[in-house]
């Protein structure tokens, strides 16, 4: 008989693998909050109007400083000071009403044809989505106040499908690389 956490994990996976996708803004916070519950870690805190006090929160406000001296506002999907910046996306299930033409089945079982490097085949559009999300996470990390330091991890999440993790333990924010490595 499975333990309660294992049963909860199976129910969580079934719930999120079954969706059509494509509704990032509506789904990412719920997905991540439920993931916290399954992993038995605290959910993010309630956000404050004072961004500096939001050490673990959804929609953490940051200010981008442009080379010309202007500023722009942004919001980190999920931030934990001293730990990570997480940028969420949600690809669409192929065949659904909002599916992209020629989109690979990103949520299919792992028996998809492997490439020579052992990765599953995926569409170029999905690869671009995830690379752009990584750049966005890096930009958010750069926009954090210097007093908060560089987070050691950048996490890119395709809601209900996968996480890509990048690490830089130097504290410099200049060498984020796939974690634990490209094959892992």
Secondary structure, DSSP 8 states (H G I E B T S, - for coil): ---HHHHHHHHHHHHHHSS-B--HHHHHHHHHHHHHHHHT--------SSGGG-SEEEEEEEEEE-TTS-EEEEEEEEEETTTEEEEEE--B-TTSTT--TT---TTS-TTS-B-TTS-B---HHHHHHHHHHHHHHHHHHHHS-GGG---SEEEEEETTTEEEEEE-TTSSSS--EESS-S--
